[in-house]
Amino acid sequence: MKDLAGLMKQAQEMQSRMGNMQAELDDLEITGSSGAGLVKVTLTGKGNLKNLDVDASLIKPEDKEILEDLIIAAHADAKAKSEKATADKMKEVMGDIPLPPGFNLGM
């Protein structure tokens, strides 16, 4: 039973660290950009869109399609960075404990 008590304590510690990590991800902001910085997208660590900044030089009716493509590219850049930051945080919390396939932190 001594091993079970130790395992339970480790599980509680892991749960606490996971809760802290989730809170950190809520506060984390990642910015991606495209078009040489003319379009910037900021996401939370969980991938939620927080801010969009479009340079005024891009706001022309004839450039609508280009602007839409740049926004999509900036979002993809920010999302990729966000996913990497999430994976890095998870590695910090979990250490060498392997995760089951498809585990995604509920995001």
Secondary structure, DSSP 8 states (H G I E B T S, - for coil): -HHHHHHHHHHHHHHHHHHHHHHHHHH-EEEEEETTTTEEEEEETTS-EEEEEE-GGG--GGGHHHHHHHHHHHHHHHHHHHHHHHHHHHHHHHTT----TT--TT-
